[in-house]
C-alpha cells in the first residue's frame, strides 16, 4: 500500500528543561538512592512531540511559552535545530518550565513538573489552517485545550497526559485521543471518543473506533535506555500517520516502531528517521 505524504502539524503544549537523574532503581517514598548521574536536556511533552514530528519528516510549528531567560532561549534554539518553526512560542514573565525526572536501569521513570511559563500559553493571534493537524497535551491550562476544540478547523488530536478529566466538548470534538493504559483507566470519558489509541508500553498499542477495537500491534523488542520520550514520539507518529490517511494498522505499526526507537536513546527528544521508514518495522 502506498503511504501518503505527511501534512503540516501544529503542536500546542509544554516546553521544559528536563533534569534527569539516572539511577539503578527508582526510590520508594522517603527513600534516597545514591550513585546517580545527572543530565540536563530539552523536554516538555509539547516540545518533545514537535521535535519528533519534525524529525519524522513533517512541517511542524510549535505554539507554547518559555521564560525570557537562558533556558527559554536554549529551548527555542533546540526546537529550531530540530526543524520546528518556533515563531508561535511566547516569551513569558515566568521562568521556563522544569521537569525533575528519575530513570532506572530498565528505562522506567518518575516525573515531577514545575509548570513555570507553560501556565501562560496563549492562543492570542494564533489561527489554524484546515489542512493542518493540531496536537495538544495536558501540561498546559485546560482552558487552552477547550479553546482548541472550538477553534481548530481540521484534524484535532489530544494526548490526554498527564491524566486530567476532559470536558465533554473536547472528547466529542477530538478526531484522536491518545492515552496509555493507566490514563485510559483513570479517564472513563475517553472511552466515548470517536477514535482512541491506547498504549501498553513494551506490549504495543491498540486503536479503538466508537468503542470497538479495530487494530492492535506489538512493539518491536529493543533494549530500553529511557522511556521518557517514547510516548511523545508515538503520539507524533500516530497523529501524522492517521492525518495523512494511512490505514489503522499501518499507522499503529509505524507509531509503535517510532516509540521503540525512542526508548533506545536517553534523550526525551531522540534522533529519528522519516516516518515511512518505520512502517515496515513492526
TAPE-V305861 format. One line per field, one symbol per residue. ss: DSSP state (h for helix, s for strand, l for the rest). Layout:
ss: ???
//
This chain:
ss: llllllllsssslllsssssssllllllllllllllssssssslhhhhhhhhhhhllllssssssssllhhhhhhhhhhhhllsssssssssllllssssssslllllsssssslhhhhhllllllllllllsssssllllhhhhhhhhhhllllssssllllllllhhhhhhllssssshhhhhhlhhhhhllssssslhhhlsssssllssssssllllllllllllhhhhhhhhhhhhhhllllhhhhhhhhhhhhhhhllllllllllllhhhhllll
//
